[in-house]
Amino acid sequence: MTNAYIMVVIAFLKALCVSPSVLAAGVAADNVICAIYFVVLFALGSRIAPETPTSTNDYEMNSEPDSGGKIPVLQIATALAVSFLILRLPVISRKLDKFKGESQLE
């Protein structure tokens, strides 16, 4: 489970006055289920054969000039700008929203 989902479940169970031992057992069971899920997922993924390359000419596949292992400044700036927008967009939209909701977990 994600942390947000676990926090909601924990808040819900605390509201129902569930004992801490039952809560800990539930989180442990969830962790075991997730571990089994990922083991099965990786086992299934390891059985898929790798793709064969369609081109035999390596020059066509690497058409970009070699920059010596350095990332161009434009790509760095673009990555930082996109990351900033992804992180700030929820904050900006919450400020523009007229509904002021409150969270019990904050």
Summary of the structure (lengths in Angstrom):
residues: 106
radius of gyration: 23.7
end to end distance: 19.3
largest distance: 66.4
contacts: 165
relative contact order: 0.06
helix: 64%
strand: 0%
